[in-house]
């Protein structure tokens, strides 16, 4: 009968021999100092703060470039709309001129200027 936990074809492991994972863990812990000095912790903390702040600077520069590109696009749209507004104002003044309105009234609507006899003033 085989001991519990052993599979077919597995070599029995002695209780005093650690497995490969335990050996690697022991080797890694042997390389680590027992206590990390305060100055090392301080250095790591300041390094992380500097790294984080530099990433924030890069992000802020990126956002600034995006905002500047959007500003340029909006300024270009503003110039286009100002030019279109000027053209519309010119067209409006042309279409609403008194001479043009009188000409359209005579030709399209067959209207005539009233004679002084036809004008009645109401009181």
FENJO-V993716 format. One line per field, one symbol per residue. ss: DSSP state (~ for helix, > for strand, _ for the rest). phi: phi as a letter, one per 20 degrees, with the letter a starting at -180 (. if undefined). psi: psi as a letter, one per 20 degrees, with the letter a starting at -180 (. if undefined). A space follows every 50 residues. Layout:
BEGIN
ss->???
phi->???
psi->???
END
This chain:
BEGIN
ss->___________________~~~~~~~~~~~~______~~~~~~~~~~~~~ ~~~~~~~~~~~~~~~~~~~~~~~~~~~~~~~~~~~~~~~~~~~~~__~~~ ~~~~~~~________~~~_____
phi->.effnedfneefdefeefffffffffffffffffcefgffffffffffff fffffffffffffffffffffffffffffffffffffffffffffdfgff ffffffeedlecfffgfeedded
psi->pqqpiqrpiqpppqhipqrhghgggggghhhqqhppqhhgggghghghgg gghhhhggghgghggghgghggghhghggghgghgghhhghghghjqhgg ggghggggjlqqpprhhipppq.
END
